[in-house]
């Protein structure tokens, strides 16, 4: 696999320990270029690097109480490019929070739990596979 074939994954969480664990998990199991950000603002500033997928924490006010929260960040990402898949992460296991994220056009919602890393890997794999199929389909459709 060429370096430019690697998928770019943005990880955004204000919990430094969880962010590092997430980064290690993806570095250990897949071939990604990973960039980590401790705030939504930093993520937004770097969207021109064209991430293939973003994993975004729902609460981002652990470092700065005035920081953008996950939903505000999600909205800004979608303003920048509606096609970037964003998986929301939260410690809250509440259906209304998940529904709110989906209304803001999140691709999926994962509760931070003992199965979170496993679920995230499954979702990332499925989303990237769907992107690949869509790209191939578009390629064929352009030639018809």
Secondary structure, DSSP 4 states (H G I P E B T S, - for coil): --GGGSEEEEEE-S-HHHHHHHHHHHHHHS-EEEEEESSHHHHHHTGGG--SEEEEES---SS-TTS--HHHHHHHHHHH-TTSEEEEEES---HHHHHHHHHTT-SEEEE-STTHHHHHHHHHHHHHHHHHHHHHHHHHHHT-
